[in-house]
Every structure is written in structure tokens, then in C-alpha cells.
Amino acid sequence: MRIKHTGTHLGAKALTAVALTAFALTVLLVSNAWAAGLPKTFAWTAYGVKSSGYAQSVAIGNALGEEGYKLRVVPGKNDISRMAPLRAGQVQFSAMGVGSYIAQEGVLDFGAPAWGPQPVKLIMASWANTNTGNLPTAKDANIRQMKDMRGKRVAWVVGSPALNTNLTSFLAFGGLTWDDVVKVEVPGFGASMKGLIEGTIDAAVASTDSSRLYELDGSPRGLFFPPTPHNDKAGWARLNAVAPWFQPHVATAGAGLSETKTHEGASYGYPILITYPKTSDEAVYELTKLLHTKYDDYKTGHPGGVGWAVERQALSWIHPYHDGAIGYFKEIGVWKAEHQKHNDMMNKRQQVLAKAWKATKAKKSGGDDFLAFWIGERAAALKSAGFDPIWTK
């Protein structure tokens, strides 16, 4: 069953328009100097203004301002709207969710002919005390276990494959699919949070520290995080078969959470700060160094800020790191041979994907069956190169 949410979001659209106008001038001013290193004024995209990713970005920008830098944070309501300015060169970085991985893999919304696999490179991510991309529910919906989502109203965010894949994985943990719930389509992350608060949605994806969840916790509906018990090996196998980026984690930070009231759930680094290979090594090196050396000045600006510590970084993860970031990690002695080996493997995966995409486009340029054709070609190429395709249909 599917319900299309028809709420208006003029405020978010107006804000995005203002932000786009603001950073357009920035692009013109810095484009010529970009290759020389990190300019004093630069920009990156993030989730909407009520998201933890946006809040962390603002806290980082404030800290960098003490060194004379001006970071413009441009909100986007879904993965496509955050990646498009990055690909177009209108911003140089993006603070993504796991949509960065979906873009890299060229699947779901990024499997469209206009996109395909993106060769994104990792700079750093926040591995915080929160649980990222989890499943907050309205307490009055009585969802105490993942299997209790059967028949509930669940948010599907149009154009946001990362959020939707995360939710699919939690359904899988509970032995459910989208056929078992009421699918409520919303145009953005903010709309899904608004629906939770206003009573049109029962469950949606958000990090435990998302600002709108504090509103939900204090609302008449209340807030509850169903657990993904770490001893449920079968449930975790089903979850990771859909979303391999999740790791078991106990959150001690977020709405209604503390050291004594924790959430046994799943998590991954968020936001994930990425760029393209065309961004100069000098610029990425300087930004990585700033994120490290200014850490004490922004770590308390948001609960997720502590996750940016260098010692928390997953140096062997779902993306290859940018050479500029690697240069700084080598300089401070944290980059090891095993990290380089994994990085080389991830770069090879991106190369296999790029070659498969080029071959696919040469065979088929579009059509209603393009995505299915591409997914088959992609899976075959990855398997031939010794990689797990994860998506096979």
C-alpha cells in the first residue's frame, strides 16, 4: 500500500534557493584559485538544516572561521540534490550519508543513465557516540521490535536511496519487506521528520542526534528507538545483506539517550565527507589538517562532533581515500600498509565499475529496462574481478 505525502515545503525550497545564490558567487571567486589549494572561502553540501550532518558542518565552519576560512554549507533534501552540485563543480565537497556509497556503486537512483558509478574519494567521517541512519519511531505507534513495523506507516524519501536502503535493511532485520508496511512517500528528509511529529508517519530513518528527534521526544507522540540486538545473528545477516556499511554499535548520545540510557543498534560514519579526484591534493591535505588540528574547537558544537577525531577514523572502509587526505595521515603516522592495500583495492573496484559503465552505455543508452540491464552487467564485471557486487537485481 502506498500513500503519497502532499505537504508543502516552501520554507525549505526558499532556503535552498538563497543558499544556492550565496554559494554561486563563491564558486566564481574561488574557481581560478582552487587548484592552488584550499581557498579561504569554499562550500560543501549537506542534508537539510534540521539534520545532524548540517549542524556538524556549521560547527566545523565556525571553528575554521577562527583560521580565516569561510565554509558555506548548502542544504539538500536528498542524495541526488547533494551530489549534483559536487559533480557540477559548484561545490568542492559534500557531507553525505551512505548515499556516497550508493553513488560510488552506481545503483538505485544512481543507476540512471544520467549518473552511473561516481569515483568519489573519502576525506574523513564522523564516527560518533550516536547511532547513524537508524530507525526512530513514534512511541505511540508501539513499535518495540523491528518485526512490529508490520502494517505501520513508513517513510519513503523520494530521491534518497541511502535513507530508503537503510530502512529496507531494518525491515529485513525484522523479517519484513515493503509489502508488509504502508509506504508513505515524502519529498525529503525534513518531510519525513515532520510526518513523525505531526502523526502521518510512524517510522523513518534518522541519526539518533537529529535535531527533529528532540522535538519528537518532547511531543505528545513521543520517541522510541527499536533495537537491533547484537546477539541476533540471523537478523544481522539479513540487515547486512541489504546494507553492508552498518556495524553493531551502542549509542550513548542522541534524543533521550545517555550513558545510562543507551540504544543497542547499528551505525556507520556520518556525515561522510567526500570529493572527486579532480580536487587538488593540496586542497584536500589542507582541509584534512584543519579538521584534525581544529578538532577541539568544534567537537562540542554538536553531539556528533566527537566522531571526527583522527583515532576514530575507519581507514579501511567503503571508499578509497583521496590522495591529499592520505598524505596528511602519513604525515601524522596513522596510515599503515594495510590501509594502503585496502585503498588500492577500493580504487580498483571503482575502476572496474567505470569500465563496466562505459561498456554498458555503449550497448544500451537508455530505456525502461536500462537499470536492470546495467545491474546485470555491473554484477558480472565485479564478480569477474573478484568483488562482491552486493546488488544483483
C-alpha positions, 0 to 999 in steps of 0.5 A, spaced: 500 500 500 502 506 498 500 513 500 503 519 497 505 525 502 502 532 499 505 537 504 508 543 502 515 545 503 516 552 501 520 554 507 525 549 505 525 550 497 526 558 499 532 556 503 535 552 498 534 557 493 538 563 497 543 558 499 544 556 492 545 564 490 550 565 496 554 559 494 554 561 486 558 567 487 563 563 491 564 558 486 566 564 481 571 567 486 574 561 488 574 557 481 581 560 478 584 559 485 582 552 487 587 548 484 592 552 488 589 549 494 584 550 499 581 557 498 579 561 504 572 561 502 569 554 499 562 550 500 560 543 501 553 540 501 549 537 506 542 534 508 537 539 510 538 544 516 534 540 521 539 534 520 545 532 524 550 532 518 548 540 517 549 542 524 556 538 524 558 542 518 556 549 521 560 547 527 566 545 523 565 552 519 565 556 525 571 553 528 575 554 521 572 561 521 577 562 527 583 560 521 580 565 516 576 560 512 569 561 510 565 554 509 558 555 506 554 549 507 548 548 502 542 544 504 539 538 500 533 534 501 536 528 498 542 524 495 541 526 488 540 534 490 547 533 494 551 530 489 549 534 483 552 540 485 559 536 487 559 533 480 557 540 477 563 543 480 559 548 484 561 545 490 568 542 492 565 537 497 559 534 500 557 531 507 553 525 505 550 519 508 551 512 505 548 515 499 556 516 497 556 509 497 550 508 493 553 513 488 560 510 488 556 503 486 552 506 481 545 503 483 538 505 485 537 512 483 544 512 481 543 507 476 540 512 471 543 513 465 544 520 467 549 518 473 552 511 473 558 509 478 561 516 481 569 515 483 568 519 489 574 519 494 573 519 502 576 525 506 574 523 513 567 521 517 564 522 523 564 516 527 560 518 533 557 516 540 550 516 536 547 511 532 547 513 524 541 512 519 537 508 524 530 507 525 526 512 530 519 511 531 513 514 534 512 511 541 505 511 540 505 507 534 508 501 539 513 499 535 518 495 540 521 490 535 523 491 528 518 485 526 512 490 529 513 495 523 508 490 520 502 494 517 505 501 520 506 507 516 513 508 513 517 513 510 519 513 503 524 519 501 523 520 494 530 521 491 534 518 497 536 511 496 541 511 502 535 513 507 530 508 503 536 502 503 537 503 510 530 502 512 529 496 507 535 493 511 531 494 518 525 491 515 529 485 513 532 485 520 525 484 522 523 479 517 519 484 513 519 487 506 515 493 503 509 489 502 508 488 509 508 496 511 504 502 508 509 506 504 508 513 505 512 517 500 515 524 502 519 529 498 525 529 503 528 528 509 525 534 513 518 531 510 519 525 513 521 528 520 515 532 520 510 526 518 513 523 525 511 529 529 505 531 526 502 523 526 502 521 518 508 517 519 510 512 524 517 510 522 523 513 518 530 513 518 534 518 522 541 519 526 539 518 533 542 526 534 537 529 529 535 535 531 527 533 529 528 527 534 528 532 540 522 535 538 519 528 537 521 526 544 518 532 547 511 531 543 505 528 545 507 522 540 513 521 543 520 517 541 522 510 541 528 507 538 527 499 536 533 495 537 537 491 533 540 486 538 547 484 537 546 477 539 541 476 533 545 473 528 540 471 523 537 478 523 544 481 522 545 477 516 539 479 513 540 487 515 547 486 512 545 483 506 541 489 504 546 494 507 553 492 508 556 499 511 552 498 518 556 495 524 553 493 531 554 499 535 551 502 542 549 509 542 550 513 548 548 520 545 542 522 541 534 524 543 533 521 550 539 517 550 545 517 555 550 513 558 545 510 562 540 510 557 543 507 551 540 504 544 543 497 542 543 498 534 547 499 528 551 505 525 556 507 520 560 514 519 556 520 518 556 525 515 561 522 510 565 527 507 567 526 500 570 529 493 572 527 486 579 526 484 579 532 480 580 536 487 587 538 488 591 534 493 593 540 496 586 542 497 584 536 500 591 535 505 589 542 507 582 541 509 584 534 512 589 538 517 584 543 519 579 538 521 584 534 525 588 540 528 581 544 529 578 538 532 577 541 539 574 547 537 568 544 534 567 537 537 562 540 542 558 544 537 554 538 536 553 531 539 556 528 533 562 532 533 566 527 537 566 522 531 571 526 527 577 525 531 583 522 527 583 515 532 576 514 530 577 514 523 575 507 519 581 507 514 579 501 511 572 502 509 567 503 503 571 508 499 578 509 497 581 515 500 583 521 496 590 522 495 591 529 499 587 526 505 592 520 505 598 524 505 596 528 511 595 521 515 602 519 513 604 525 515 601 524 522 603 516 522 596 513 522 596 510 515 599 503 515 600 498 509 594 495 510 590 501 509 594 502 503 592 495 500 585 496 502 585 503 498 588 500 492 583 495 492 577 500 493 580 504 487 580 498 483 573 496 484 571 503 482 575 502 476 572 496 474 565 499 475 567 505 470 569 500 465 563 496 466 559 503 465 562 505 459 561 498 456 554 498 458 552 505 455 555 503 449 550 497 448 544 500 451 543 508 452 537 508 455 530 505 456 525 502 461 529 496 462 536 500 462 537 499 470 536 492 470 540 491 464 546 495 467 545 491 474 546 485 470 552 487 467 555 491 473 554 484 477 558 480 472 564 485 471 565 485 479 564 478 480 569 477 474 574 481 478 573 478 484 568 483 488 562 482 491 557 486 487 552 486 493 546 488 488 544 483 483 537 485 481 
